[in-house]
Amino acid sequence: MRKRNDGIRKRCGCARKNWPKCPHPWHFNYKHGEVHYRFSRDREVGRRIEGKTEAEAEAERIRTEIRSGTFRSVASAPHGTPISAAPDTMTFSTFAAIWKEQRGAVLAAAPDDSYRLKTISGFVLPCASGLTFGDKALAAITAEDIEAFRDWRKKNGLSAVAVNHDLKLLRKMFNWSIRKRYLATTPFKLGTEPAIPLEREIPRNWRFECEEDEDRLLTAANPHLRGILVALLDTACRPGEILSLQWRDVNRHRREITIRPHKAKTRTERIIPISTRLAATLEMRRVRVDGKEHPPEAYVFGDDLGQRVKSVRTAWENARDAAGLPALQLRDLRHEAGSRFDEAGVSVNYVSKILGHTNLNTTTRYLNIHRRGLHDAMQKLEAHRPAVAQPLHNGDEDAQDNVPTKGTSLPS
């Protein structure tokens, strides 16, 4: 009986059952239409493949590219020769469409990336007779082209954060093109050195000045937005994570909500306890207008029928302006929440887990020290001063007369 191996095999004398452990390289064998593909898996991937699981994953990736018509083999090239798999006719827009289908669609920020790619592709390159970024051949794009786009975005008043999002997206795409053998090099590197540095970002340091600021904001918000604001302030979640929260992610008995990996920016699951204030908010939203509980697939902060609400921008801007907080941004509430956990004495490791960060350095950027904390620090310093030094700072001239002069000794 013929045995199937899903396109992976070894050309050695070892028994088939020993292939996962034998030291010989894996090979690929697959027929699509009238074309038969046979080559060394290590050579095609450009590195040593050890286990069978990894070999099967790479085989599935190659089969998918063959079926979609995007596969370009490097197996026939002399060993060590860089190959540009992207033909001269492949434009950046064509490559972007392939990237979105095979890679971009599974990323958390897929809608945002689509908007950025539309902006990037429509940018008219200087000194190129009307040629746009999207119409230029992928292999012909240079660091100067990317820098021209970056300067154009900065000239239009985009913040360093927004510009860096564009640069990071392009860098990610060009790195992917190398892994997929579309290109041999990326314009973001000159040898091993970075060729296009990111813009220096100035961290936002916005915090509520006092408790009345939060009270005015919650009072100005409509009931739906008020629930979202409470969730943001008590969980330190991202707005998108709260808006995509479903009732199946809420455990009322354990008083926990779960942020699923496919809804998180870092693609990692995290569990966040529910505060008493948030529990009351969830209890009010648990029942629909017809008196029945929302089903598990309904969205917690959706409309009356549990359908997802994708944006609350208009309601947010109205509430923010009515509360007299024009500089406040919705994303600032995540910084506010993380800083509150820190000020409450929560370990930075737990704060990092709640925020969903994979790096503690990222967490420290969110922990904006509040003015009240600074004043508390000064009060602790004042309380720690020696009693004899206190009159020097209170403006009391009579007390200053009692300060010992040079050559005298302090009282015991």
Secondary structure, DSSP 4 states (H G I P E B T S, - for coil): -PPP-TTEE--SSS-GGGTTTSSSPPEEEEEETTEEEEEEHHHHHTS---SHHHHHHHHHHHHHHHHHT-----TTSPTT-----S-TT-BHHHHHHHHHHHTGGGSTTHHHHHHHHHHHHHPBPTTSTT-BTTTSBGGG--HHHHHHHHHHHHHTT--HHHHHHHHHHHHHHHHHHHHTTS-S--TTEETTEESSPPPPP-------SSHHHHHHHHHHS-HHHHHHHHHHHHH---HHHHHT-BGGGEETTTTEEEE-GGGSTTS--EEEEPPHHHHHHHHHHSB-TTSPBPPTTSBTTS-TT-PPP---HHHHHHHHHHTT-TT--TTHHHHHHHHHHHHTT--HHHHHHHHT-S-HHHHHHH-PPPHHHHHHHHHHHHHHS-GGGGGGGS--HHHHTTSPPTT-----
